[in-house]
């Protein structure tokens, strides 16, 4: 009887657990940062929303975790609309929510795209 397969499974599950632990730390850090920034924006400005522009740096691909992050933020901001939204920039530098783009607008858009988590308390 060989112990190698059992040992391999244990080590593989340890690695998977470590990866998940790191992912959860990333999500919690991101939620905490967005939460604090949204509260500061609400407390110090007349803005009716906070927009967190997504950055794609590091081993934790944000898009893989965006659903978990937005769901956690919804629990912290139950009376607000929390969305993960894509934006497209026009030639004048104005950002438009991608879901609102009409056929008439398309010739005036650039290739610049940005994703963001938006917390709207309006």
C-alpha positions in Angstrom: 0.0 0.0 0.0 1.4 3.3 -1.1 0.9 6.6 0.8 1.9 8.8 -2.2 -1.6 9.4 -3.7 -3.1 10.3 -0.3 -0.2 12.6 0.5 -0.5 14.3 -2.9 -4.3 15.0 -2.4 -3.6 16.5 1.0 -0.9 18.8 -0.4 -3.1 19.8 -3.3 -6.0 20.6 -1.0 -3.6 22.6 1.2 -2.6 24.6 -1.8 -6.2 25.2 -2.9 -7.0 26.3 0.7 -4.1 28.7 0.6 -5.2 30.2 -2.7 -8.8 30.6 -1.4 -7.5 32.2 1.8 -5.5 34.7 -0.3 -8.6 35.4 -2.4 -10.7 36.1 0.6 -8.1 38.4 2.1 -8.0 40.4 -1.2 -11.8 40.6 -1.3 -12.0 41.7 2.4 -9.3 44.3 1.8 -11.0 45.7 -1.3 -14.4 45.8 0.4 -13.0 47.6 3.4 -11.2 50.2 1.2 -14.3 50.9 -0.9 -16.5 51.1 2.2 -14.2 53.7 3.8 -13.9 55.7 0.7 -17.6 55.7 0.0 -18.3 56.9 3.6 -15.7 59.6 3.3 -17.2 60.8 0.0 -20.7 60.9 1.6 -19.5 62.7 4.7 -17.3 65.3 2.9 -18.9 66.1 -0.4 -22.3 66.7 -2.0 -21.8 63.7 -4.3 -24.7 61.2 -4.5 -22.5 58.3 -5.5 -19.0 56.8 -5.1 -17.2 55.2 -8.1 -14.3 52.9 -7.5 -12.4 52.5 -10.8 -11.2 48.9 -11.1 -7.4 48.3 -11.3 -6.0 45.2 -12.9 -2.8 44.7 -11.1 -1.7 41.8 -9.0 -2.4 38.1 -8.8 -6.0 38.5 -7.9 -7.9 39.3 -11.1 -10.5 41.8 -10.0 -13.1 40.6 -12.5 -13.1 37.1 -11.0 -13.9 38.6 -7.6 -16.2 41.4 -8.6 -19.4 39.5 -7.8 -18.2 38.6 -4.3 -17.1 42.2 -3.7 -20.3 43.8 -4.9 -22.4 41.3 -2.9 -20.5 42.1 0.3 -20.9 45.9 -0.4 -24.6 45.4 -0.8 -24.8 44.1 2.7 -22.9 47.1 4.0 -25.0 49.6 2.0 -28.5 48.0 2.0 -30.3 51.2 1.0 -27.9 52.0 -1.9 -27.7 50.7 -5.4 -24.4 48.8 -5.7 -23.4 47.9 -9.3 -20.4 46.6 -11.3 -20.5 48.7 -14.4 -18.6 49.2 -17.7 -18.0 52.6 -19.1 -16.9 53.8 -22.6 -15.2 57.1 -23.3 -16.3 59.4 -26.1 -14.1 61.7 -28.2 -14.8 64.6 -25.8 -13.4 62.6 -22.8 -16.9 62.0 -21.3 -17.5 58.5 -19.8 -20.8 56.8 -20.6 -22.3 53.7 -19.0 -21.9 51.0 -21.6 -25.5 49.8 -21.2 -26.8 53.3 -22.2 -24.9 53.5 -25.5 -27.1 54.0 -28.5 -26.3 53.2 -32.2 -26.1 57.0 -32.8 -23.4 57.4 -30.2 -21.1 54.6 -31.4 -19.2 56.6 -34.1 -18.2 59.1 -31.4 -16.8 56.6 -29.0 -13.1 55.8 -28.4 -11.6 52.4 -27.6 -11.1 53.5 -23.9 -13.0 51.3 -21.5 -13.2 51.3 -17.7 -15.0 49.1 -15.2 -16.1 50.4 -11.8 -18.0 49.5 -8.8 -20.6 52.3 -8.2 -22.4 52.9 -4.9 -25.3 55.2 -5.5 -27.2 56.6 -2.5 -29.3 59.2 -4.5 
